[in-house]
Amino acid sequence: MKRETFYTGMKLTPEQAKEEMRFACEEAPKIFGVKTISFSEAWSLFGDEIEKEGLGHYSRVVLMIAKKGNVPA
């Protein structure tokens, strides 16, 4: 009946970004079978900027509202 998309437009704090990046660097190879750089390498590349600005985290949430047919009210 209805579908709407919402964008979170969040910005992670440096501490939140560290948690997310550490998880991604350690778990993505196990979950998806891909190769990643280590967290320490990633933080050395981007950490200074994240400490100053935070990290954009723009998720999209999709809401779907449906009604099952032939259901008595």
VMD Tcl script that builds the backbone (N, CA, C; Angstrom):
set m [mol new atoms 219]
animate dup $m
set s [atomselect $m all]
$s set {name element resname resid chain x y z} {
  {N N MET 1 A 0.813 -1.199 0.000}
  {CA C MET 1 A 0.000 0.000 0.000}
  {C C MET 1 A 0.859 1.268 0.000}
  {N N LYS 2 A 1.989 1.197 0.717}
  {CA C LYS 2 A 2.796 2.408 0.827}
  {C C LYS 2 A 4.264 2.040 1.035}
  {N N ARG 3 A 5.155 2.814 0.441}
  {CA C ARG 3 A 6.594 2.619 0.624}
  {C C ARG 3 A 7.238 3.992 0.758}
  {N N GLU 4 A 8.021 4.168 1.810}
  {CA C GLU 4 A 8.706 5.435 2.019}
  {C C GLU 4 A 10.166 5.163 2.350}
  {N N THR 5 A 11.032 6.068 1.939}
  {CA C THR 5 A 12.452 5.958 2.218}
  {C C THR 5 A 12.878 7.135 3.077}
  {N N PHE 6 A 13.643 6.832 4.112}
  {CA C PHE 6 A 14.152 7.863 5.005}
  {C C PHE 6 A 15.672 7.756 5.033}
  {N N TYR 7 A 16.335 8.875 4.933}
  {CA C TYR 7 A 17.787 8.905 5.035}
  {C C TYR 7 A 18.143 9.424 6.426}
  {N N THR 8 A 19.026 8.719 7.111}
  {CA C THR 8 A 19.328 9.084 8.487}
  {C C THR 8 A 20.161 10.344 8.588}
  {N N GLY 9 A 21.087 10.562 7.668}
  {CA C GLY 9 A 21.904 11.766 7.703}
  {C C GLY 9 A 22.708 11.906 8.981}
  {N N MET 10 A 23.107 10.794 9.568}
  {CA C MET 10 A 23.843 10.811 10.830}
  {C C MET 10 A 25.317 11.110 10.605}
  {N N LYS 11 A 25.957 11.563 11.664}
  {CA C LYS 11 A 27.406 11.707 11.663}
  {C C LYS 11 A 27.899 11.005 12.912}
  {N N LEU 12 A 28.842 10.066 12.734}
  {CA C LEU 12 A 29.392 9.331 13.857}
  {C C LEU 12 A 30.462 10.164 14.558}
  {N N THR 13 A 30.519 10.035 15.875}
  {CA C THR 13 A 31.603 10.652 16.623}
  {C C THR 13 A 32.880 9.866 16.329}
  {N N PRO 14 A 34.037 10.412 16.656}
  {CA C PRO 14 A 35.275 9.646 16.437}
  {C C PRO 14 A 35.258 8.280 17.144}
  {N N GLU 15 A 34.718 8.218 18.357}
  {CA C GLU 15 A 34.669 6.926 19.063}
  {C C GLU 15 A 33.743 5.944 18.362}
  {N N GLN 16 A 32.592 6.414 17.895}
  {CA C GLN 16 A 31.675 5.543 17.154}
  {C C GLN 16 A 32.311 5.082 15.840}
  {N N ALA 17 A 33.006 6.002 15.175}
  {CA C ALA 17 A 33.674 5.651 13.916}
  {C C ALA 17 A 34.737 4.582 14.143}
  {N N LYS 18 A 35.487 4.705 15.237}
  {CA C LYS 18 A 36.501 3.687 15.545}
  {C C LYS 18 A 35.860 2.315 15.688}
  {N N GLU 19 A 34.745 2.243 16.417}
  {CA C GLU 19 A 34.056 0.954 16.610}
  {C C GLU 19 A 33.606 0.375 15.274}
  {N N GLU 20 A 32.986 1.213 14.435}
  {CA C GLU 20 A 32.491 0.743 13.141}
  {C C GLU 20 A 33.638 0.300 12.237}
  {N N MET 21 A 34.697 1.094 12.197}
  {CA C MET 21 A 35.832 0.757 11.333}
  {C C MET 21 A 36.547 -0.492 11.824}
  {N N ARG 22 A 36.712 -0.625 13.123}
  {CA C ARG 22 A 37.371 -1.817 13.666}
  {C C ARG 22 A 36.557 -3.065 13.307}
  {N N PHE 23 A 35.238 -2.979 13.512}
  {CA C PHE 23 A 34.370 -4.108 13.173}
  {C C PHE 23 A 34.492 -4.447 11.688}
  {N N ALA 24 A 34.442 -3.437 10.828}
  {CA C ALA 24 A 34.504 -3.681 9.387}
  {C C ALA 24 A 35.838 -4.313 8.990}
  {N N CYS 25 A 36.933 -3.802 9.528}
  {CA C CYS 25 A 38.252 -4.332 9.165}
  {C C CYS 25 A 38.444 -5.770 9.645}
  {N N GLU 26 A 37.876 -6.088 10.800}
  {CA C GLU 26 A 38.054 -7.431 11.358}
  {C C GLU 26 A 37.027 -8.435 10.866}
  {N N GLU 27 A 35.801 -7.998 10.653}
  {CA C GLU 27 A 34.725 -8.944 10.339}
  {C C GLU 27 A 34.392 -9.084 8.859}
  {N N ALA 28 A 34.623 -8.043 8.058}
  {CA C ALA 28 A 34.286 -8.129 6.625}
  {C C ALA 28 A 34.976 -9.309 5.938}
  {N N PRO 29 A 36.257 -9.572 6.232}
  {CA C PRO 29 A 36.875 -10.734 5.587}
  {C C PRO 29 A 36.172 -12.049 5.950}
  {N N LYS 30 A 35.738 -12.169 7.190}
  {CA C LYS 30 A 35.053 -13.399 7.622}
  {C C LYS 30 A 33.664 -13.507 7.009}
  {N N ILE 31 A 32.949 -12.389 6.992}
  {CA C ILE 31 A 31.550 -12.400 6.536}
  {C C ILE 31 A 31.451 -12.464 5.009}
  {N N PHE 32 A 32.252 -11.629 4.329}
  {CA C PHE 32 A 32.104 -11.477 2.884}
  {C C PHE 32 A 33.222 -12.103 2.068}
  {N N GLY 33 A 34.264 -12.608 2.739}
  {CA C GLY 33 A 35.367 -13.221 2.018}
  {C C GLY 33 A 36.191 -12.226 1.215}
  {N N VAL 34 A 36.291 -11.008 1.723}
  {CA C VAL 34 A 37.079 -9.982 1.042}
  {C C VAL 34 A 38.305 -9.651 1.887}
  {N N LYS 35 A 39.282 -9.020 1.261}
  {CA C LYS 35 A 40.486 -8.629 1.982}
  {C C LYS 35 A 40.367 -7.151 2.368}
  {N N THR 36 A 40.742 -6.832 3.594}
  {CA C THR 36 A 40.717 -5.441 4.047}
  {C C THR 36 A 42.065 -5.085 4.657}
  {N N ILE 37 A 42.298 -3.795 4.803}
  {CA C ILE 37 A 43.477 -3.368 5.539}
  {C C ILE 37 A 43.151 -3.469 7.023}
  {N N SER 38 A 44.168 -3.427 7.858}
  {CA C SER 38 A 43.932 -3.507 9.299}
  {C C SER 38 A 43.316 -2.207 9.798}
  {N N PHE 39 A 42.688 -2.274 10.971}
  {CA C PHE 39 A 42.115 -1.073 11.561}
  {C C PHE 39 A 43.197 -0.016 11.773}
  {N N SER 40 A 44.364 -0.434 12.272}
  {CA C SER 40 A 45.423 0.547 12.551}
  {C C SER 40 A 45.870 1.246 11.265}
  {N N GLU 41 A 45.915 0.517 10.150}
  {CA C GLU 41 A 46.257 1.145 8.874}
  {C C GLU 41 A 45.173 2.144 8.452}
  {N N ALA 42 A 43.912 1.732 8.580}
  {CA C ALA 42 A 42.798 2.611 8.202}
  {C C ALA 42 A 42.781 3.859 9.072}
  {N N TRP 43 A 43.011 3.671 10.377}
  {CA C TRP 43 A 42.974 4.827 11.276}
  {C C TRP 43 A 44.155 5.753 10.999}
  {N N SER 44 A 45.305 5.192 10.651}
  {CA C SER 44 A 46.448 6.056 10.339}
  {C C SER 44 A 46.189 6.876 9.077}
  {N N LEU 45 A 45.397 6.341 8.161}
  {CA C LEU 45 A 45.063 7.072 6.936}
  {C C LEU 45 A 43.989 8.140 7.158}
  {N N PHE 46 A 42.980 7.824 7.967}
  {CA C PHE 46 A 41.808 8.695 8.062}
  {C C PHE 46 A 41.523 9.243 9.462}
  {N N GLY 47 A 42.219 8.747 10.466}
  {CA C GLY 47 A 41.909 9.092 11.852}
  {C C GLY 47 A 41.981 10.567 12.184}
  {N N ASP 48 A 43.005 11.265 11.692}
  {CA C ASP 48 A 43.127 12.693 12.003}
  {C C ASP 48 A 41.916 13.480 11.521}
  {N N GLU 49 A 41.484 13.196 10.308}
  {CA C GLU 49 A 40.329 13.890 9.741}
  {C C GLU 49 A 39.045 13.521 10.489}
  {N N ILE 50 A 38.903 12.256 10.836}
  {CA C ILE 50 A 37.717 11.815 11.581}
  {C C ILE 50 A 37.705 12.458 12.959}
  {N N GLU 51 A 38.856 12.578 13.596}
  {CA C GLU 51 A 38.925 13.236 14.907}
  {C C GLU 51 A 38.441 14.677 14.818}
  {N N LYS 52 A 38.722 15.348 13.701}
  {CA C LYS 52 A 38.300 16.744 13.528}
  {C C LYS 52 A 36.838 16.874 13.116}
  {N N GLU 53 A 36.399 16.024 12.188}
  {CA C GLU 53 A 35.105 16.217 11.534}
  {C C GLU 53 A 34.033 15.185 11.873}
  {N N GLY 54 A 34.388 14.073 12.488}
  {CA C GLY 54 A 33.435 12.975 12.625}
  {C C GLY 54 A 33.420 12.183 11.326}
  {N N LEU 55 A 32.496 11.271 11.198}
  {CA C LEU 55 A 32.416 10.437 9.995}
  {C C LEU 55 A 30.977 10.367 9.535}
  {N N GLY 56 A 30.728 10.796 8.302}
  {CA C GLY 56 A 29.378 10.721 7.742}
  {C C GLY 56 A 28.941 9.275 7.617}
  {N N HIS 57 A 27.725 8.993 8.024}
  {CA C HIS 57 A 27.172 7.636 7.993}
  {C C HIS 57 A 25.744 7.782 7.499}
  {N N TYR 58 A 25.567 7.727 6.199}
  {CA C TYR 58 A 24.284 8.064 5.617}
  {C C TYR 58 A 23.512 6.805 5.250}
  {N N SER 59 A 22.843 6.250 6.233}
  {CA C SER 59 A 22.051 5.044 6.019}
  {C C SER 59 A 20.712 5.401 5.393}
  {N N ARG 60 A 20.109 4.413 4.774}
  {CA C ARG 60 A 18.779 4.571 4.209}
  {C C ARG 60 A 17.889 3.521 4.849}
  {N N VAL 61 A 16.764 3.949 5.350}
  {CA C VAL 61 A 15.787 3.044 5.932}
  {C C VAL 61 A 14.561 3.070 5.030}
  {N N VAL 62 A 14.065 1.885 4.681}
  {CA C VAL 62 A 12.884 1.795 3.836}
  {C C VAL 62 A 11.746 1.216 4.668}
  {N N LEU 63 A 10.624 1.929 4.685}
  {CA C LEU 63 A 9.425 1.502 5.403}
  {C C LEU 63 A 8.402 1.050 4.370}
  {N N MET 64 A 7.907 -0.170 4.543}
  {CA C MET 64 A 6.856 -0.670 3.658}
  {C C MET 64 A 5.640 -1.009 4.502}
  {N N ILE 65 A 4.507 -0.472 4.113}
  {CA C ILE 65 A 3.256 -0.745 4.801}
  {C C ILE 65 A 2.377 -1.536 3.839}
  {N N ALA 66 A 1.946 -2.699 4.296}
  {CA C ALA 66 A 1.147 -3.575 3.446}
  {C C ALA 66 A -0.082 -4.057 4.195}
  {N N LYS 67 A -1.044 -4.523 3.457}
  {CA C LYS 67 A -2.252 -5.084 4.051}
  {C C LYS 67 A -2.494 -6.427 3.388}
  {N N LYS 68 A -2.636 -7.435 4.231}
  {CA C LYS 68 A -2.884 -8.785 3.728}
  {C C LYS 68 A -4.329 -8.847 3.212}
  {N N GLY 69 A -4.512 -9.417 2.025}
  {CA C GLY 69 A -5.848 -9.507 1.446}
  {C C GLY 69 A -6.716 -10.557 2.107}
  {N N ASN 70 A -8.016 -10.450 1.943}
  {CA C ASN 70 A -9.013 -11.406 2.432}
  {C C ASN 70 A -8.935 -11.647 3.942}
  {N N VAL 71 A -8.673 -10.609 4.689}
  {CA C VAL 71 A -8.665 -10.718 6.143}
  {C C VAL 71 A -9.869 -9.950 6.672}
  {N N PRO 72 A -10.750 -10.630 7.419}
  {CA C PRO 72 A -11.924 -9.896 7.934}
  {C C PRO 72 A -11.501 -8.794 8.911}
  {N N ALA 73 A -12.196 -7.704 8.851}
  {CA C ALA 73 A -11.879 -6.552 9.724}
  {C C ALA 73 A -12.377 -6.772 11.135}
}
mol reanalyze $m
mol bondsrecalc $m
mol representation Tube
mol addrep $m
